[in-house]
């Protein structure tokens, strides 16, 4: 127990510079818009813009990985009795084409410290957020609302806002995570219900402040918008062009994609969007 407490304290100390930086950014934005609800939405947009290059890299890598699936399955069949050879051939294929199946982890890992730091910033300054209103939050209708259905201020939970966030999570998982095969499609359908259900349970149990939900909901919406843009700019048909560009070493990565047009709905990449990363 003592060691766990020491680890927690060390983690908090590591995050403190990020918490302080977030306080400064929030204060600067608030000085312009004079409302912490809109401030949190603008912060979500800034963070999403900061991670835009990484998310684009993640999407391109996903397209390449999809295109390589037939070749990977052929390697698995060819070297099914030689795990070491299979791993070596697979890694060589990834290196040759520039695909990276782990590329999706990097944006998520980098966003997690911001998530925890924002929670610490809001939780550590509840008196400030308790004086703030946003849209219906803090309105006369909210003040008469029972059991936090509507929040009286940004420091309190707002279950209407939480439900909106849960719905956004469902659409993030269900329609912005492409499946490579039928098995993954089935797993995706299951996760589209499990992930929102888990978040909903935790949100109701721990009474997350509405300020935090505003940020998460906004971040989810911006993530889906980004993925729709990437889906149209780099449709699935462009995966071959991306692989070809890497193999030729000519540095081009999207010339074919730009003229390819949109693809059908539900073929967007993303995982970062499904856990409220930041």
C-alpha positions, 0 to 999 in steps of 0.5 A, a space after each residue: 500500500 505504501 509503495 503504491 502511494 509513493 508511486 502515485 505521488 511520484 506520478 503526480 509530481 511528474 505531471 505537475 509541470 503539465 498541470 501548471 502549463 494547462 492552468 496558464 493556457 486555460 487562463 490565457 484562453 479565458 482572458 479572451 472568451 470569458 467563459 470556461 466552457 468555451 475555453 475547454 472547447 478551444 483547448 480541445 481544438 488546440 490539442 487536436 491540432 497539436 497532434 494532427 501530424 501524428 494522427 495523420 501518420 497513424 491513419 496512413 500507417 493503418 491504410 498500409 497495414 490493411 493493404 498488406 494483410 493478404 501478404 501477411 496472411 501468406 507469410 503466416 501460412 508459409 511459416 506457420 511452423 517457424 515463428 522466428 522466421 515469420 516474425 523476421 519476414 513480417 518485420 522486413 515487410 513492414 520496414 520495406 513498405 513503411 507500415 507500422 501496426 503500432 503507430 496508433 499507440 503513440 498519439 494515445 500514449 502522448 495524450 494520456 498525460 494531458 488527460 490526467 493533468 487536465 483532471 488534476 487542474 480541474 479537480 484542484 481548482 473546483 472553486 473556480 469552476 464552481 462559479 462558471 456556467 455554460 449553455 444550460 449548465 448553471 441556468 435557472 432550469 439546471 438549478 431546479 434539476 434533481 440528482 445532477 441531471 443538469 449541473 448547477 456549475 462546471 464543477 458538478 456532474 451533468 448527466 445530460 452532458 455525460 449521455 451526449 459523451 457516451 453517444 459520441 463514444 459509440 459513434 467513434 468506435 462504431 463508425 470510425 474504426 475500420 475492420 480488416 476482416 469479419 472477425 475484427 468487424 465483430 469485435 468492433 461491434 462488441 466494443 462499440 457497446 462495451 466502451 461507452 458502457 464502461 465510460 458511462 458506468 465510471 462517469 455516473 459512479 465517480 460523478 465526473 465534473 461537467 468541465 471535464 466532460 465538455 473537454 472530452 466530448 469536444 475532443 471526440 467531435 474534433 477527432 471524428 471530423 479529422 477522421 472524416 477529412 483523412 478518410 476523404 483525402 486518403 481513401 482505402 484505394 490510396 493504400 497501394 499508392 502509399 505503399 508504392 511511394 515508400 517502395 520507390 522512395 520518392 517521398 510522395 504519399 498522397 498524390 493519388 489519394 487527393 483525386 480518389 474521392 470519398 469512400 463509404 461511411 464507416 471506413 475511418 481510422 481512429 482509436 485515440 478518439 475512443 478513450 477520452 485521451 485528452 
